[in-house]
């Protein structure tokens, strides 16, 4: 059994006082699938370093991670024909201000900024919905120390 690990972030910003989440749509076999920026860990990287690198590569954004927010989902890769291989995704929460988003064309077909409900409605997987709900709850409970508004 092989184990794969990816790290990324649930990225948000504020537009006119409204919190908006970055949702990406993949390409290739993942076209049409909406989620958060993430990717495989490289040798010697920490989870946080991977998350920062992947967010930058896929969206062009320099973000600040909330190190005390960490969500994990694990699943087997049966849908990819690898029922004995396990995938672990680790997500942090990240914020950015006053930057333009630039999609990485080789991996991302579209990036949108959506309100919480719109973002929740766009996600197909129960895991992604759970992670977004956790991020929203975290931010709504006064943990938004980076908010500059």
C-alpha positions in Angstrom: 0.0 0.0 0.0 1.3 3.4 -1.0 0.6 6.6 0.9 0.4 10.0 -0.8 0.3 13.3 1.1 -0.8 16.7 -0.2 -1.0 20.0 1.6 -2.8 23.2 0.8 -5.0 25.9 2.2 -8.5 27.2 2.4 -7.7 30.7 1.2 -9.9 33.8 1.9 -9.9 37.5 1.6 -12.3 40.4 2.1 -14.1 42.3 -0.6 -16.1 45.3 0.6 -16.3 43.8 4.0 -17.5 40.4 2.8 -15.4 37.3 3.4 -14.7 35.5 0.1 -13.1 32.1 -0.4 -10.8 31.0 -3.2 -12.2 28.0 -5.1 -10.3 26.4 -7.9 -11.5 24.1 -10.7 -9.0 21.6 -11.9 -8.0 20.4 -15.4 -7.6 17.0 -17.0 -9.2 14.2 -15.0 -10.1 16.8 -12.4 -11.9 19.2 -14.7 -15.1 20.3 -13.3 -14.0 19.4 -9.7 -13.9 22.3 -7.4 -11.7 22.5 -4.3 -8.9 24.3 -2.6 -5.3 24.8 -3.8 -3.2 21.9 -2.8 -0.4 19.6 -4.0 2.1 16.9 -3.2 4.8 17.4 -0.6 8.3 17.5 -1.9 11.3 16.0 -0.1 12.4 18.1 2.9 9.3 20.3 3.0 7.1 20.8 6.0 3.3 20.8 5.6 3.2 24.6 5.9 6.0 25.0 3.3 4.1 22.7 0.9 0.8 24.6 1.5 2.5 28.0 0.8 4.3 26.7 -2.3 1.2 25.1 -3.8 -1.1 28.1 -3.1 1.5 30.4 -4.8 1.9 28.0 -7.8 -1.8 27.5 -8.4 -3.1 31.0 -7.6 -0.1 33.4 -7.7 -1.0 34.5 -4.2 1.3 35.2 -1.3 -0.7 34.2 1.8 -0.4 34.2 5.6 -1.2 30.8 7.2 -3.1 30.4 10.4 -0.9 27.7 11.9 -3.4 26.8 14.6 -6.0 25.7 12.0 -5.3 22.3 10.5 -7.8 20.0 8.9 -7.0 16.5 7.6 -8.9 14.1 5.3 -7.8 10.6 4.3 -9.3 8.4 1.7 -8.4 5.5 -0.5 -7.7 6.1 -4.2 -10.3 3.5 -5.5 -11.8 6.0 -8.0 -8.3 6.2 -9.6 -8.1 2.4 -9.8 -5.8 2.2 -6.7 -8.0 0.8 -3.9 -5.1 -0.1 -1.6 -3.4 3.3 -1.9 -4.2 6.0 0.7 -4.2 9.8 0.1 -3.9 12.3 3.0 -4.8 15.9 2.4 -3.8 18.5 5.0 -5.4 22.0 4.8 -4.5 25.2 6.6 -6.4 28.4 6.7 -4.8 31.3 4.8 -5.5 34.9 4.1 -4.4 37.4 1.5 -4.9 41.1 0.8 -4.8 43.3 -2.3 -3.4 40.8 -4.8 -4.5 39.6 -8.2 -5.2 35.9 -8.7 -3.4 34.1 -11.6 -4.4 30.6 -12.4 -1.6 28.0 -13.1 -2.9 27.0 -16.6 -1.4 23.5 -16.5 -3.4 22.5 -13.3 -6.2 25.1 -12.8 -8.9 25.9 -15.4 -10.6 28.6 -13.3 -10.4 30.4 -10.0 -13.3 32.1 -8.4 -13.9 34.1 -5.2 -17.1 33.1 -3.6 -19.0 33.9 -0.4 -19.2 31.1 2.2 -22.6 29.8 1.0 -21.6 30.0 -2.7 -18.3 28.2 -2.0 -20.1 25.5 0.0 -22.6 25.0 -2.8 -19.7 24.7 -5.4 -17.9 21.9 -3.5 -18.7 18.3 -4.5 -17.0 16.3 -1.8 -18.2 15.9 1.8 -14.7 16.3 3.0 -14.2 19.7 1.3 -17.6 20.9 2.7 -16.6 19.8 6.2 -13.3 21.6 5.9 -14.9 24.8 4.7 -17.5 24.7 7.5 -14.6 24.3 10.0 -12.8 27.3 8.5 -16.0 29.4 8.6 -16.7 28.4 12.2 -13.1 29.2 13.2 -13.2 32.6 11.7 -16.7 33.4 13.1 -15.5 32.5 16.6 -13.1 35.5 16.8 -10.0 33.7 15.5 -9.6 36.2 12.6 -6.6 38.0 14.0 -5.3 39.0 10.6 -8.5 40.8 9.6 -7.6 44.4 8.7 -11.1 45.8 8.3 
